[in-house]
């Protein structure tokens, strides 16, 4: 572990020298890349220096304790501090998800349950919008297909982090655990007998891809235009503003009709398509590389049920990590952090266990 840290400290010092050279900043793309790497290494270097200082302080306290027993308690505190810093350093050295700095495109789709499922999809959308608002993230609804009762058959929203977020703390770092099937148990608004029904909605989260990350040949696309329809489309359904893009090599199809402009709908559809293609390419790479498997926390099969929202008991349960709480009303109002943190902690523990003695 310590040999790896020494190498990273050397790289950190070299980056510091490069960034101090005004000539480096003439190439903005290169400067951003160097700054990003420097920011990634800084917590490791800082933690390692604190770890060494805690060890030196503990040695000094032991020497003093030989003459003055009052220093014995300080030795224990410093040893505990060093153990905590060791754990933090090990975690920092575990290879990070390269997408953790990325923004995301989040999609919510109604599943089994008809109108009740669409209403629940609307509840999930509001939950994520409120969560993003709490964290200062920006959201943009790219496309939405509303149901007759005000829910959503499907909706796509772009979520963007603040510009000054810490390295590895982008939107993907938190919302990547939300992909899967979300099950709800409650009395539907359409139920006259007061019986509890079970329905579900699906959530798909993909890191938003930059154009340079995914090359799409115009020859690989079939673009169809048609008239918008459904609730909210009355003002635009007199022109062919809706866009459907089919990526012929993969068979992926993306449709957008939320905007009045055909060009805006095309741009939104291309953003969604790029993100789906990037996610597909990364999933294929992970399947092929045995040392790059997903954490046990992440669901490989997106049809897997990950969470249950039980309204009569005000209970929410995450089935992957055993998380359970009785504050469903608060969660639906955007208080997602405790549940997501449980997934983050389980993911970190799994990565540490997989890394073993390598860090």
Long-range contacts (C-beta under 8 A, 24 or more apart in sequence): 1-89, 1-90, 1-93, 1-359, 4-93, 4-359, 5-44, 5-48, 5-89, 5-93, 8-41, 8-44, 8-45, 9-45, 9-48, 11-37, 11-41, 12-38, 12-41, 12-42, 12-44, 12-45, 15-41, 36-101, 36-167, 39-166, 39-167, 40-96, 40-167, 40-168, 43-92, 43-167, 44-89, 44-92, 44-93, 47-85, 47-88, 47-89, 47-92, 48-89, 50-85, 51-82, 51-85, 51-86, 51-89, 54-78, 54-81, 54-82, 54-85, 55-82, 58-82, 90-352, 90-355, 90-359, 91-348, 91-352, 93-359, 94-348, 94-351, 94-352, 94-355, 94-359, 95-351, 96-168, 97-172, 97-173, 97-176, 99-170, 99-172, 99-176, 99-207, 99-282, 100-168, 100-169, 100-170, 100-172, 100-173, 101-165, 101-167, 101-168, 101-169, 101-170, 101-172, 101-173, 102-170, 102-171, 102-172, 102-207, 102-208, 103-158, 103-159, 103-160, 103-161, 103-170, 103-171, 103-172, 103-207, 103-208, 104-158, 104-159, 104-171, 104-172, 104-175, 104-176, 104-205, 104-206, 104-207, 104-208, 104-275, 105-142, 105-156, 105-157, 105-158, 105-159, 105-205, 105-206, 105-208, 105-271, 105-272, 105-275, 106-156, 106-157, 106-158, 106-159, 106-175, 106-178, 106-203, 106-204, 106-205, 107-154, 107-155, 107-156, 107-157, 107-203, 107-204, 107-205, 107-206, 107-272, 108-152, 108-154, 108-155, 108-201, 108-202, 108-203, 109-153, 109-154, 109-201, 109-202, 109-203, 109-204, 110-147, 110-151, 110-152, 110-153, 110-154, 110-201, 111-181, 111-199, 111-200, 111-201, 111-202, 112-199, 112-200, 113-184, 113-188, 113-197, 113-198, 113-199, 113-200, 114-199, 115-147, 115-148, 115-149, 115-151, 115-188, 115-189, 115-190, 116-184, 116-188, 116-189, 116-190, 116-191, 116-197, 116-199, 117-151, 117-199, 117-200, 117-201, 118-147, 118-149, 118-151, 118-152, 118-153, 119-147, 119-149, 119-150, 119-151, 119-188, 119-189, 120-151, 120-182, 120-184, 120-199, 120-200, 120-201, 120-309, 121-151, 121-152, 121-153, 121-154, 121-155, 121-201, 122-150, 122-151, 122-152, 123-184, 123-332, 124-182, 124-201, 124-203, 125-152, 125-155, 125-157, 126-332, 127-331, 127-332, 127-333, 127-334, 127-336, 128-157, 128-159, 128-175, 128-178, 128-334, 129-157, 129-334, 130-333, 130-334, 131-334, 131-335, 131-336, 132-159, 132-171, 132-334, 133-334, 134-334, 134-335, 135-161, 135-162, 135-174, 136-162, 137-161, 137-162, 137-171, 141-258, 142-256, 142-258, 142-268, 142-271, 142-272, 143-255, 143-256, 143-257, 143-258, 143-265, 143-268, 143-269, 143-272, 144-232, 144-258, 145-230, 145-257, 146-230, 146-231, 146-232, 147-231, 148-231, 149-189, 149-190, 150-231, 156-256, 156-268, 156-272, 158-208, 158-271, 172-205, 172-207, 173-344, 174-340, 174-344, 175-205, 175-340, 176-205, 176-207, 176-298, 177-297, 177-298, 177-340, 177-343, 177-344, 177-347, 178-203, 178-205, 178-340, 179-203, 179-204, 179-205, 179-299, 179-302, 179-306, 180-299, 180-302, 180-303, 180-304, 180-305, 180-306, 180-307, 181-302, 181-303, 181-304, 181-305, 181-306, 182-305, 182-306, 182-307, 182-308, 182-309, 183-305, 183-307, 183-308, 183-309, 184-308, 184-309, 184-311, 185-308, 185-309, 185-310, 185-311, 185-312, 186-309, 186-310, 186-311, 186-312, 187-311, 187-312, 196-312, 200-305, 202-302, 202-303, 204-302, 206-275, 206-276, 206-278, 206-279, 207-275, 207-278, 207-279, 208-271, 208-274, 208-275, 209-274, 209-275, 209-277, 209-278, 210-274, 211-274, 213-274, 213-278, 214-274, 214-277, 214-278, 214-281, 216-247, 216-270, 216-273, 216-274, 216-277, 220-247, 220-248, 220-249, 221-245, 221-246, 221-247, 221-248, 222-246, 222-248, 223-266, 225-262, 228-257, 229-257, 232-258, 233-257, 235-260, 236-260, 241-265, 243-269, 244-269, 245-269, 245-270, 245-273, 247-273, 247-277, 250-277, 250-280, 252-276, 252-277, 252-280, 295-346, 295-347, 295-350, 295-351, 296-320, 296-346, 296-350, 297-321, 297-343, 297-346, 297-347, 297-350, 298-347, 318-342, 318-343, 320-346, 321-345, 321-346
